[in-house]
C-alpha cells in the first residue's frame, strides 16, 4: 500500500523542501538560492555568527570586571 495518501506524513522530499525554504528565510541573502548555494551561504553565516560571539565574549571580558 502506498504511503502517500490523505492524512499521511509528507514525503521525505516534501519535508526536505520545507526545511530548505525555512533555511532560505533564516539565512541573510538565502531567498532564491539553489540548495547547493544555500548550504554554502549557511556555512559562511554560521562561521560569521560564531566569530561574532567570540569577539563579543572577548570584548565583554575586556570591559566588564
C-alpha positions in Angstrom: 0.0 0.0 0.0 1.3 3.5 -0.8 2.4 5.8 2.0 1.1 8.8 0.0 -2.5 9.3 0.9 -4.7 11.7 2.8 -3.7 12.1 6.4 -0.3 10.6 5.8 3.0 12.2 6.7 4.6 14.3 3.9 7.1 12.6 1.8 10.8 12.9 2.6 11.2 15.2 -0.5 8.4 17.5 0.8 9.9 17.6 4.2 13.4 18.5 2.8 11.8 21.2 0.6 10.1 22.7 3.6 13.3 22.7 5.6 15.2 24.3 2.7 12.5 27.1 2.5 12.9 27.7 6.2 16.6 27.9 5.9 16.2 30.3 3.0 14.2 32.6 5.3 16.7 32.3 8.2 20.0 32.9 6.2 20.5 36.5 5.0 20.5 36.5 1.2 19.2 33.0 1.2 16.0 33.5 -0.6 16.1 32.4 -4.2 19.4 30.4 -3.8 19.7 26.9 -5.1 20.2 24.4 -2.3 23.9 23.9 -3.1 24.5 27.7 -2.9 22.2 28.0 0.2 24.2 25.4 2.1 27.5 27.2 1.3 25.9 30.5 2.4 24.6 28.8 5.6 28.1 27.5 6.4 29.6 31.0 6.0 26.8 32.5 8.0 27.3 30.1 10.9 31.1 30.8 10.8 30.4 34.6 11.0 27.9 34.2 13.8 30.4 32.1 15.8 33.1 34.7 15.1 30.8 37.5 16.4 30.1 35.5 19.6 33.9 35.0 20.1 34.6 38.7 19.6 31.8 39.8 21.9 32.9 37.5 24.6 36.5 38.9 24.4 35.1 42.4 24.5 32.9 41.7 27.5 35.9 40.3 29.4 37.9 43.4 28.5 35.3 45.9 29.6 33.5 44.1 32.4 35.4 43.1 35.5 
